[in-house]
Amino acid sequence: MDRFRERTCIVTGGARGTGAAIATRLGLEGCTVAIFDIDEQAGEYRQRELEKNGIRAIFYKVDVASEEMVKQAVEEFYAKHGRIDILVNNAGVGFSGKSIEEQTLEGWRKIIDTNLTGTWLCTKHVVRYMKKTGGVIINIASTRAFQSEPNTEPYSASKGGIVALTHALAVSLAKHRIRVISISPGWVDTSQWQVPPRQPQLTPLDHEWHPAGRVGRPEDIARAAH
């Protein structure tokens, strides 16, 4: 599977869950994979797992809400490999389920800074290199951008912002041969892509709620992303 031989990719939040599945799929297609993740233990574990599968991989400890950390890691990866072809903006934090009265400004900022600002920062610092060869930016949004559950305001706002950021970037970067797309997953069970892997805890009713007859899996999103 050499579709992306000699290509490179960055996957944020790539140590666990959907990001890990995406990193694995792109790596098996021939990509050299950089994992940006704040969890050092999980990131090093994922790098080893990728390498066991013959994938060229490197882990960078990065908080995507930190411009300094993003800029440094992008520069180091580009200096090592000379190109950046794919960026997957997957890193994100979820919601607490607290009512609007109980939500805090600190909590709001944490979610917006990681999910939305992190997507913007990684794109900002990758684009200067991607302009040289063209490429693809894939932003992982959510169905919460369009249809929310109660008490998810910060998360839903961040994911709606990612959708809007995606079409703005698509228009701005098209002339540089850079495609920008978003994927909006619904319910995805990431148990088996955690560190360490866990067994899913799902009921038959959980699966019946979905037209496909089952809860989504990270591999589903990885197929869409590659």
N, C-alpha and C positions, 0 to 999 in steps of 0.2 A: 504494500500500500504506500506508494510514493507520490501521491498527488501533490504534496507540498514539500518535496525534497528541495533542499537548499533554501527553504523559507524559514522565517522566524516568527514567533508569536509571544505576546505577553498576555497572561491571564491573571487578572486581579482576583483576589479571594480564591486562588486556585488550589489551596491546600486541602480543602474539604468540600463536600457537597457537590452542587452543580458545577462549580468552578473546577473541581478536581476531575469530574467526568469530561468536561470540555477540554481541559489540558491533556488528558489521556487520549481522547479521540484525535486531536490535532497532532499530538506526538506520534501516534500510530500511523498517521498519514504522511509522516516524514518531517514535520516541523521540529525545529529546535525551540524548546519551550522555556520561557521564564515565568516563574510563579512569583507574584507579588502578594504577600500576605503578612498580616500583623502577628500571626501565631507562629512563632519560631519553631516550636517542637513539631507542630503539624506540617509546617512547610518543609522541614528537613525530612520528615517521614515521607511526604509526597514525592519529593525529589528522588528518594531511594526507590520508591515503588515505580516511578516512571523509568528510572534507569534499569530496573530489573526487567522491564519490558523492551529494552533496547532503545529507549527514547533519550535523546540528548536533552538534559534538563538542568536548570539552575534555579535556586531559590534566593530571593531577596526579601529580607524583612522590611516591609513597607507599610506604613499607615497611609492609606491613600488620601486622607484628609490633610496630610502634611506636604506642602509643596516642596520643601527641601528634600524630603525622603524620596518623593516621586521623581524629582528632577535628577537626583544623584543616581538612582537605580536605572532610570532610562538611559542616562549617559553612559553608565558602565556597561549595560547590555549592548548598546549600539557600538561602543568602542571595541567590544569583544567580537561582535559578529558582523558589523558593517552594514546592517540593514534591519528594519522592522517592518514586517509585512502585515501582521494581524495584531490588533489590540482587542481583547475581550474585557469590557468593563463589567465585571461580575460582582466585585466586592460590595458587601452591604450588610446592614444590621436590621433586625426585625423590629417588631412593635411589642409593647408591654401589655396592651389591652386595657390600659387605664382610660378612664373617662377624660374628656377635655378639661374638666375642673382639676383633675389630679395630675395631668401632664405638666411637666416642668420645662422651662426654657432650656435648661441644660440637656434634657432628654431630646427635645426638639432639635437642638443644634447638633447633637451627636448623630442623629439619623440623617439629617439634611447634609451635614458635612461629609459623612462617609458615603452615603448613597449617591447624592447629586453632585456635590462639590468634588468628590473624589473622581467621579466620571469625567467631569470637566477638566480637572487637573491632569489626569493621566492622558487625556486626549490632547490637551494643550502642549504637553512636553513630548509626545510621540509624533505629532504632526510635522514638526520641523524636519524629522528624519524620513517620515513616510512620504513626504512630498517628492523625495528624490526618486522613488521607485513606484509610487502608487501603493494602494493597499486597501484594507478593509477594517472598519471599526464596528464592533458588535456590542451594543449596549443591552444589558439584561435589565429589563423593566419588570412589569408584573401586571396581571389582570387587575390588581388593586388600583392601577392608574385609571381604570374605566368603571369599575364596579367594586365598591368597598364593603368591608365588614364594619360593624360598629367599633368605635374606639381605636381606629387605625390612622388618625389624621396625619401625624408626621410621616409615617411610612407611605401612605397613599400619596401625599403631596410630593415626596421625594421621587416616587416612581412616575407620577404624572409629569414631573419636571424632566425626568430622563427621556420620556417620549417626546416632549417639546424640544429638548436639547438635541435629540437625534435628528428631527427634520430640519432644524436650523443648521446643524453641522453638515447635513447632507447637501444642502443648497450651497453653503459656503465652500465646501471642499471638493465638490464635483469637478471643478476645473483642474484640480490637481490629481485626478484619477484615483481619488479616495472615495470609496463607497461607505456610507454610514447607515446602519440598520439597527433596529431594536427587536428584541424578542420579549414577549410578555407571558411568562409561564403562569399557570394557575397553581394548584396544589401539587407540589412535588415532594415525595418522600425521599429524604437524603440519608436515611439511616446507614445504608451500606457503604456510603462514601464518607463517613465520619472517621475520626482518628481517636481510638480504634473503631473499626466497623461495628455496627450494631444491627440486630435483627429488627425488621419493621414491626411496629405495633399497630396494625391496621385491622379494622373489622370489615366484614362483608358489606355493611352499610356504607362505609367510607368509599368503597369501590363503586357501589351502585349509584352514588351521586353523580358519577361522571358518565357522559355519553359513550366514552370509549370502554366503559366497563371496569376501569381500574384507575387508581391514583397514578399521577405522573411519576416518572423516574428521571433522575439526572441524565441518563443516557438518551432520553427523548430530546432534551434540550441540546445535548451535545451534537446529536444528528442535525438539528436545525442550525446550529452555530457553525458547522464545519462546511 
